């Protein structure tokens, strides 16, 4: 299942690239593609926080993809891996709503 891990890692690398580009951005960055960023007073601090979210997401996505190296094809554990990533994304999105950076 190396192909699955490579595809999974490619998505994590995309997240990593987005996080790095947002860290160096001069304009306020939106977390998702089609969202308008809020009006912030400290753009640098806001971009660092959004960048941290992308970098943490990339690291967790890559860590969750490691089982692809050890599982056999069509294993039912793939559902657990995807469910793990889904639950982590829900957890971080709720935390972000409760503790905004702005």
C-alpha positions in Angstrom: 0.0 0.0 0.0 2.9 2.3 -0.7 0.8 4.0 -3.4 -1.8 4.9 -0.8 0.8 6.3 1.5 2.4 8.4 -1.3 -1.0 9.9 -2.2 -1.8 10.5 1.4 1.7 12.1 1.9 1.2 14.3 -1.2 -2.0 15.8 0.4 0.0 16.4 3.6 2.7 18.2 1.6 0.1 20.4 0.0 -1.1 21.3 3.5 2.5 22.0 4.5 3.0 24.3 1.5 -0.2 26.2 2.3 0.9 26.7 5.9 4.4 28.0 4.9 2.9 30.4 2.3 0.4 31.7 4.8 3.1 32.3 7.4 5.0 34.6 5.0 1.8 36.3 3.6 1.4 40.1 4.0 -2.4 39.9 3.7 -4.8 38.2 6.1 -5.2 34.6 5.1 -8.5 32.6 5.1 -8.4 29.1 6.6 -10.4 27.6 3.8 -10.3 28.3 0.1 -13.5 30.2 -0.4 -13.8 32.0 3.0 -13.1 35.7 3.4 -10.7 36.4 6.1 -12.0 38.5 9.0 -10.8 42.0 9.7 -7.9 41.8 12.0 -5.7 44.3 13.6 -2.5 42.2 13.9 -2.2 40.5 10.5 1.1 38.9 11.3 -0.2 37.2 14.5 -3.3 36.1 12.7 -1.4 34.6 9.8 0.9 32.8 12.2 -2.1 31.2 13.9 -3.7 30.2 10.6 -0.3 28.8 9.5 0.0 26.8 12.7 -3.4 25.2 12.0 -2.3 24.2 8.5 1.0 22.9 9.8 -0.6 20.9 12.6 -3.1 19.5 10.1 -0.3 18.4 7.8 1.5 16.7 10.6 -1.6 14.9 11.9 -2.5 13.9 8.3 0.9 12.5 7.7 0.9 10.6 11.1 -2.5 9.2 10.3 -1.3 7.9 7.0 1.5 5.8 8.4 -0.8 2.8 8.8 -1.1 2.7 5.0 2.5 1.3 5.0 1.6 -1.7 7.2 -2.0 -2.6 6.2 -3.0 -4.9 3.4 -5.1 -3.7 0.5 -8.8 -3.4 1.2 -8.3 -3.7 5.0 -11.2 -2.6 7.1 -8.7 -0.6 9.2 -8.6 2.1 6.4 -12.0 3.2 7.6 -10.6 3.7 11.1 -7.7 5.8 9.7 -10.1 8.0 7.8 -12.4 8.3 10.7 -9.5 9.3 13.0 -8.6 12.1 10.6 -12.2 13.2 10.4 -12.6 13.3 14.2 -9.4 15.2 14.6 -10.6 17.8 12.2 -13.9 18.2 14.1 -11.9 18.5 17.4 -9.7 21.3 16.0 -12.5 23.2 14.4 -14.5 23.2 17.6 -11.4 24.3 19.6 -10.8 27.1 17.1 -14.4 28.4 17.4 -14.1 28.5 21.2 -10.7 30.1 21.3 -10.4 32.6 18.4 -7.1 34.3 17.8 -8.5 37.6 16.9 
